[in-house]
Structures are given as C-alpha cells and as structure tokens.
C-alpha cells in the first residue's frame, strides 16, 4: 500500500482514554499508523491505585504502570512517544506541532484523525506557601513517588489534607497508615461532597473514631514550613500537606484549536466522541459525559469512563458503530474499612431537575449478624410521578460494591423502585440476608408510592402542622434521647396507649432504624388514622440529619 494512503491516527495523551482509543483502533485496522504523544514518563497507569502505593498496600509503582512504550509497539505496533508535548493543532492542515521535552527540539507531525485524551489537572490553590517542597498534589506516578520519597527521607509526623473528595479521603487513610497524625480540611459544611449532607455524618463519625481531626466549613489561607493557617485563625501542624480540592479538564490545547468547550468546561462531544471540528475526537477526563438518568450533559471524570469513551473513540475513527450510552455518575471509594458509594442523582440534583422526590433511608446488615454482618445505610431517591429510581447512596463496610452495582443496573434500565423487590438476587448467609438490603429498599419505596405507607425525612417532619410524634422504642431508649416533642408508646403497648382523639392529626411513628416504626404505622393506619408517616431511617437517621442541618447553619 502506498504510504500516502495509509491512515495516520495521532492520539494526544497516553493514560486510560488515549491508550484505549489507540488499542481499539489497532484491533479494527491493522494498516493504520498510530502514534501517541504524552508529556509524562509513564503511560497507561492506574491513577486510582496511587494512594495505595503510598500506604504500602501496593508494594511497587511498577504494579500500577504495567505497560510501557515498548509494550504498545510489540503488542500493537503503536508508536508511543513519552516526554513529548503537543503544543498546537492546525485543523485545516491536519498537523500538530510537538516539542520533545528531553532536548527541547520541535517538529511537525501530520494526522488524518486526531484524538484528544489530555485528561484533567489537579486544581492548584492560590495560597501563599503552596509552592513549598512539603506541599503535594497527586495525579501521576511521579507525584506518588515524590510523596513516598518525602515520607521516607523526612519522617514527617503531622499532615494536613485539604479537600475531602476521593483522593483526599484515600490519602487520609494512606498517611495515617504511614504513621502520621492527619487533619482534614473541607470548605463545605460536611465531608465528602460526593454524599448528601444527611449521609456524610456517618463517614465523619467513623473518621473521627479513627483519630482524624476534621475541620469542615473552613478554608486554608496560607501554608508555612510547619503549619497551615485556616480562615478562622486556627493553625494546624503540618509537616506534609496534600492538596486534593478537585480537578479541571485539560482543554487548553483543544480550545486554542477552535474545538468547542461545553458548559461543564470540558470538551463537547457527541455519542461517537466527535468534536465540532472534522477529524478531531475527544475522550476521557478532558471530555464531557452524558447522564443516562436525566439525559443531559455532565462532567464526571473517572477511570472507568475514560476507558469506555476511549474505546468508543477508537472504534468510531476506524469505521465502527460503538456509541456512548451515557453514565449514571457512579462512584465508590474505601477509607480504612468503610466503603462509600453513590450513583444517579443526589437529592438536591433531583429537586433541581424538577422531580417530586421520595426519599428513604434503609439501615440493614450486609449479611446475617451471625456471619459477621455489619450495617449499611442506603439512601434511595425516587420520582413519585413515575416511580422510577433516580439515585442511591450507600455508606457501609462489606457488600457495598455489589449493592451499588445492582442499583446502577436498575437506574440504567429505568426500573421502577417497586421492581427492586422482585429481583432474584443471590442469597446464602455468607453473602446476604434472605431479603437483601436492595430488596428492602424497594419494599420501603413501593409501600410509600403505592400502598399508602409514606416515609418522611427529618427535614419534612419540621414542616408538618401539629403532628403526633410517636416513639415506639422501649422507654429506656426514649429516655436516652428522642425526637423533639415525641411521646413514648412502645410498640407492644401501642394499641392500648393510642388516643382515639388524635385520629385526624398527622402522625409520625419511629423506632431506632425503621422496621418497628413501619409496624406501628400499619397498626395506626388499620385503626383508621388518616395521615400516618414513618420516619425514614428512624431515630438513627434523624440524629444524622439534624447534625447535618446544624453544621450547615453554623
């Protein structure tokens, strides 16, 4: 074949999306010339595994960087050029200008198809002292190696982590495991913006029990050699500082070439990863995604999505028909033994999108207690009008991953909340309870949507007019703490204690976690009460919601 007729594919960026695009293109087309340019020394690495190298769980960075340039040439005949920066794109001439970062030389390369997989960069706080040698961000293996080297050579005793997203919280664990006293700073009222405010207190209490000092609603204003100053005057000891306040899509190169940037700040693409400029595609963390929950553009950068969109781009540029079906915005992380996961819309997002939402909190063990089961808290968000599941958040220990994946599948398939009960989920005592927590969530939602067994959150409770609030726990539990203005009527005595004159008032029943509160709700409805609610998640969830509300007000 004449060399001028060979299709030339140039990929800018060689981590998850870029290498996936190149590999898929090669699988479809054996004749194309494929070149990847990347500024870094390492390619195709597991960025999500970097915190675990710092903690020592992953023994070597080599495990996280399993493929190098030689691998891609030997396996795929893909030419990977590391330490090469693409400086500019000429879309009309279909050329790129490239700088070799090792010797400073520049050259021009041509392309028939260009794939932008430039990823995202950590947000750098404009703080005095942010440039100091003991201040780090964590994006790539070089960053991880620098942090590990600093730990080994300087033996720091204290650390401040600024930001409580995935990386920040995983690094809280890593630095604690490395023997440092760790302090966490988050500018929002609650830790982990990934979670709704009424779920975040479960995580915060757990971290505090692990010895982590947490400063929410605070902002770092300066970094000194051994301290971090906060906006309220607090000074925190800090031999090491990690800044993890989020990432921004790296779109500078694309923007300079006239590629359209979407409203999220990432590159706008269609379902085939095409940009507005012919023969230029974008994928991974630099590109927008599409929500399959509400059918609109979103930006949710994750390694799983980067691999997926890279594969779709590689297929599209070689004549394939793969298209991007969107994401639910699913994420999961672990900090120490606790797992946190979410998918779909948050409560606020659902309200902002105009849904009439139904909220439930389900507190159940992941498997029987006699098999070591530990409680997980599942918050479900459903649409009252359609009955469709919109979002789920889970805080727990074991089994969180498999439950969130079931919910993801239900949301992607647009199942009704009532369908969850009918799923034929795997059961045996080492793995689950006979009615899985997923099924329980479906039962709660279906009872509320279709059977008049309404659940009510602590926030909605405050809006009721002159309700009767009934605590059906034992009297000792009531005495230890109860919902304001609640009366004590233990479940076994409820039928005899109920006052008939209260039939027409709104009634709210609750127990510790929800099951007995629902039983009391059934009793009162069957006795003729007109308006009976069960407090979602019981007294346990009520306490966490009130705690979150107070933090927000502070």
N, C-alpha and C positions, 0 to 999 in steps of 0.2 A: 504494500500500500504506500502511495506517495505520502511523504511525511507531512506535506502541507494539508492533506486531507484528514490527518489524524486529529480527533477531537482532543483539545487540551483543556483540562479542568484544573483550576487553581483554587485551593482552599486556604483561607486566612484563619489560622487558629487550629491548634492540634491537640485539644483535650477531648472531652467526651463527644461533643457535636461534630467537630471537624473530622476526627478520625472515623467516626461512624459514617459520616457522609462519604468520605473517600473510600472506605471499605465497601460500602454498599454499591457505589458507582463502579468499583472494580468488579464486583460479583456480577453486575449486569453487563459490563462492557470490558472485554479483555484487551481491546485495542487502544483505549483512551490513554493519553499521557496525563498523569495525575501528580500534582505537586502540592505539598502542604508547607506553608511558611508559619513558623511560630517564634515569638520573641524569647520564650523561655528555653531553658536547657532540657526540661523534662516535658514529655508529651503523654497523652493517654493515661494520666494518673488519676487515682481515686482521691479527689479533694475531700470527700466526706470522711475518709479514713484518717486524715491527718491528725486530728486531736488524739486518736488512739495510739499513734506513734509517740507523741509527746508523753502520754501517760505510761508507755511501756507495754501496753496490751499488744500492739503491733511491734515486733522486735526490730524491724529494719524498714527503711524507706523503700528499699528495693521491692518489698512485697506490694507497696502501693503504686509502684511505677513498673509494671511487668513488661511493658513493650517500649522499645526504643526505635530510633530511625532504622536501624539495621533490620529489625523485625518486620517493619512495614515494607521494606524493599524486598526482603527474602520471601515474605508471605504473599504480598500483593503487587510487587513492583510499583509501589508508591514511593515517590522521592520526597522524603521529609527533610526539610532544612530548618534546623533549630537555630536560635540566636539570629534570626532574620526578621526584620520588621518591615511590613508593607507600609510605606509612607503615604502613597497616594494612588488613586484609581482614575484612569481615563476611560469612562464608559464608552465614548464614541470610538476611540481607537482600540478598545478592549485590551488595555495594557495596565500593568501595575508597576510602580516604582518601588524598589526594595533596597533596604540597607542591611548589609552584613554587620551585625553588632560586634563581631570579633575584631574586624580590621577597619571598619568604617567605610568600606567601599560601597558604592551604589550601582545598581543596574536596573534595566527594564525587562520585564517578562510579559509575554502575551497570554491571553486566555480566550477560549471560546465560551466557557462558562466559569463564573466566579461564585464561590460560596463563602459568605462571611460567617465565621464562627468565632467572633472576637471575644465572646464571653462577657464577664462583668468584673468590675473592680471594687474592692472594699471602699466604703466611704471613709475619707480621712477627715477627722475632726480638726477644725482650725483652732487648735488650742496652743497656747504658749507651752513649750516643752514637748509637743507631740513628736518632734524630730529626735528626741534623745535615744540613746543606744538601748535603753531598757524598755522602750515602748514598741510594741509589735502589732501587726495585723497578721491574719492567717488566710492565705489564698492558695499557695502552691507549696510543693516540697521544699523549695529553698527557704520559705518562711518557717516551715516546721523545723527544718534543720537548724535554722538560726535560733529559734526558741529553745530547742533541746540543747544546743551548744551553750547558750547563755545559762541555762539551768545547771549544766554540768560544771561550767567554769566558775560561776559566781555564787552558787548555792544560795539563792535568794530565799528569804523566809516569809515574805508577805507579797501578795499580789492583789491588784485591782483589775477586775474585768468590767469594762464599760460596754453595756449592751447585753440584753438577755434573750437574743434570738437563738437559733440552733447552735451556731458556732460558739457564741458566748457561754451558753449553758454547758455544752460539751467540754469547753475549756475550763469551766469551773470545776468539773469533775477531774479533768486531767491534771490541773495544777494542784488540786487537793491531794490527789494520789501521789503527786511528786513531793508532797510534804509541806506545801506552802499553806499559810493561813490566807484564805481567799475572801475578798469582799466584792460584792456585785452591785453595780450602779445602773439603774434603769430610770430614764427620764419620765416614763409613763407611770400612772398610779399603781400598776400591777406588773409583776414579772411576766415575761413571755407574751409578747403581743400576738403570737400565734393562737393563744387561748382567749376565750371570753373572760371578762372580769370576774364572773361568778365561778369560774373553774380554776383560775390562776391561784387562789389561796391554797388549794390542795398542794400545788407544786411548791409554793413559797414556804409553807409549814414544813414540808419534807426537807427542803434545802436548809432551813434554819436548824432543824433537828440534826442535820449533818455538820453543823458548825459554820455554815456560810453566813456572814454578815451581809444583810441586804438593805440597800438604800434605794427605795422607789420614790418617784416624784422628785428626783434630784438630778442635777446636771453637773458634769465635770467642767470646770472652768480653767484649770491650769494643771500642769504636771511639773513637779520638781524632781530633783535627783532621787528623793526617797519618799515623796508624798504626792497625793492627788487632792487638789482642793475642789470642794463642791460649792454650788451656788448658795447654799445656806450657811457657809462658813466652816463646815466640817472639813477636817483634814484627815485623810486616810493614809496609813503607812503603806508604801508601795515600792518594794524592791524590783518589781516587774509589773508592767501594765500591758494588758491586751485590749485593743480597741476592736469591738465587733458590733458596730452600730448599723450594719446592713451593707448592701452592695448596690451599685448602679450599673445598668447595661453600658458596655463599652461601644459607643456608637459614633465616636469622633471620626473615624475613617469613613464610615458609611455616609455620615451627614455631609462631609466635605465633598463627596462624590455625587450628591444630589439624591441619595436614597432617602425615601420618606421615613420620618420618625413618627411613630404613633403617639396617641395621647398618654400612654403609660410611660413614655420616654424611651421605649425600646423600638427596634426596627419593625415597621409594619410589614406583615407578610400575609399571603393568602394561604389556603389549605395545603398548597403544594410547596410552601416556603418561598414562593417567588416574591421579590420586592417590586416596587413600581418601575424599576429600570430593567429592560430586557437583558436576559442572560446573567442577572445577578440574583442570587438566593441568599437567605439568611436563616440561621438555625441556632438553637441553644440559648444560652443566657443573654445574648445580645438581642434576641427577637421576642416579639410579643407572643402570648399564647391566647387560647380561646376557651372560655368557660363552657363546658357542656351542661352546666346546671342552669345558667341564665342566658346562655347564648350571647355573650358579649366578650370583647377583648379584655384580657387581664395580663398581668405580669407576675408569674410565679416561678422564679428560677430554681430548678432542681436538676441534679444529675440524671435522674430517670427521664425527665422530659427532654433534656439535652440529647441523650442517646436516641430517644424516639424521633425527635424532629430532625436530627442529623441523618438518620436512616431514611426518613421520608424525603429529605432534600436530595440525598444521593440517588434515590430511586427516580425522583422526578427529573433530574438532569440527564438521566440515561434512558428516558422513554418509559419509565414505569408508571403505574397508576395508583400508587400509595398516596393517601391524603391524610391530613391531620384531623382527627375527630374531636380534638379538644381534651381538656383535663378537668378534673374536679377540684384541683387545688389541694391535693392530698400531701400530707407531710407527717413524719414521725421522727422522734429522737428519743434517746435514753440518756438520763443523767443519774449516775450511780445505779440504783436498782429500779428507779421509776421510769416508766415509759409514758410518753405523751404523744397523742396522735390526733389529727383532725382532717376532715375532708368536707368539701362543699362550702356552703355559706356559713359565716358566723351569724349570730342572732342579729347584730346591728346591720350587717350586709343584707340580710333577708328583709329586714324592715325598710332599709333604704331602697331596696328594689321593689317595694310596694306590696310585699306579701303580708297576708294576715297570718301571723305565725302562731304555732302551738309549740310550746317548749316542755320537754320532760327531762327529768334527771332520774336516772336509774342506777342504784347502788347495789351491785351484786358481786359475789366472788367469781373469779375466772373458772374455778372448778370446786368440787366439794371441799369443805374445810378439813375433812379427814384425809384429804390428799394434799394438804398444804395450800388450799385456795386462799387468795388474798383479794380484797375488794378492789373493784374498778368502778369509777364513776363515769357514766355515759350520759352526755347531754345530747339530746336529739332535737332537731329543729324541723318542723313540718309545715306545709302550707294547708291551712284549714279548708280552703276552697277546693283544691284538687286532691287533698290527702297525700300529696307527694312528699317524700323525704327530701329535704333541702341541704341539710348539713348535720354533721356529728362530730363531737369532740370526746376524747377518752383520756382519762388520767388513771393509771393503774400500774401493774407490775407485769406479771406474765400474761400472755394471751392477748395483749392489746393489739398486736400487729394483725392477728388473724381476724379479730372482730372488725377493725377499721377496714380491712380489705373486703369483708362482706358488705359493709355499709357503702363502700366505694362502688362496688358492683351494683348494688341496689339503686344508687343515685344515677349511675351511668345508664342503667336500664330503665330509669324513670319509674321504678316500682312505687306503689303506694305504701305508706307506712304500715298499713294492715297486712301487706304481703310478707312482712318480716316474720310473723308468727308461723307462717306456713312453709318456710324454708326447711328443707330436710338436711339440717346441719349434722355434722359428725358428732356422735356422743360416745364417750366412755369416761368413767370417773377420773382418769389421769389427765383428761383434756378439757372437760366441761361439766357443767351441771346438766340435769336432764332437760330442763328448759334453759337453753343458752341465754346469756345476757342480751344477745341480739334479739332473741325471740321475746324476752321480757320487755325490751324497749318497744317492739312492735305491739305488744299487748297493751302497754300503757297508752300509746298513741291511738291505737284503734278504739280502745274504750272511750277515750276522750272525744275522738272525732265522730264515732258512730253510735255509741251506747250511753251517752249522757253522763259519763264518769269524767268530768272535767278535772284537769290538773291546773294548778295555779302557782306561779312563782312568788317569791317573797316581794318582788317589786310590784306585781299586780295586786297582791294582798293589801298593800298600803293604799290602794285606790278604792277598795270596797267600802260601801256605806254601812256602818254599824253591823259588822259581821259578828257571828258567834264563832269563836276560835276554840276548837276542842282538841286538847292534848290527850291522846288515848294511851299514852305510855303509863308505866307504873308510877305511883305517887312519888317514889324516891327520885326517879328520873326527872319528873316535873319539878321537884324541889331544887334539883341541881342546876336548873336553867330551862327556860321555856320561852315561847314566843310571847311578846308583849300582849297583855290583856287576855291571854288564853286561860281557859278553865280546865281543870283536871277531871277527866272522866275516863278512867282505864277501860279498855275495850270490853273486857268481860263484864263490866258493870254498866256499860253504856245504855243498854235497853231499859234498865231500871232507873238510870240517872237522868235521862233526857227529859227536858222540859217541853211539853207539848206547845206551850205558848210561843216557842221560838221557831215554829214550823215555817213561817213566812219570811224569816230573816235569812240573809245569805249565811251559810255555814261553811267553815273551813276545818277539815279534820287533818290531823297529822300524827305521826309517830316518830321514831328515830330516823328511819330511812325511806319509808313509803308504803310498805306492804300492809301493815296494820291500819295505817291511815286510810288506805283504799278499802279495807274490810269495813271500817267504821262508816265510810262514805256509802257503801252498799246498804248497810243497816238503816241509815237515816233516809236514803232515797226510798227504800222499800217501806219505810214507815210513813212516807208521804211528804217529806221535806221537799220544798220547791226548788231550791238552789243550793246544791252541795258541791263543794270543791275539795280536792285532796291536795295538800301542799306538796309540790314537786320535790322529791328527794328528802322529804321530811325535815326534822329539826337540824339534821347534819348539814343539808344543803342550805337551809335558811341561815344558819350561822355564817357560812362562807359568803353568801350573797350580801348579807348585812355588812360583813367585814369589807367586802369589795366596795360597797356603796360608801362606807365611811372613809376609805382610803381616797376615793375619788373626790369626796367633799373636802378632805384635808388638802 
